[in-house]
């Protein structure tokens, strides 16, 4: 069930012209739909063309989670 939720979220929100940072944030948002949003519960590996696989540090994941949560708070504030 969780895999389906994540897949559907990605299919709905993915954009072909998204930057690397936007893709990482999208993947993190998808994971946040089904798991607790803390770096201790989420591990992200990034694979880019002609580059080696790298894992985001807990600090990087925490920074992205904070950015996503701030964006969501702004969106909620703008809703009537």
Secondary structure, 3 states (H helix, E strand, C coil): CHHHHHHHHHHHHCCCCCCHHHHHHHHHHHHHCCCCCCCCCCCCEECCCCCCCEECCHHHHHHHHHHHHHHHHHHHHHCC
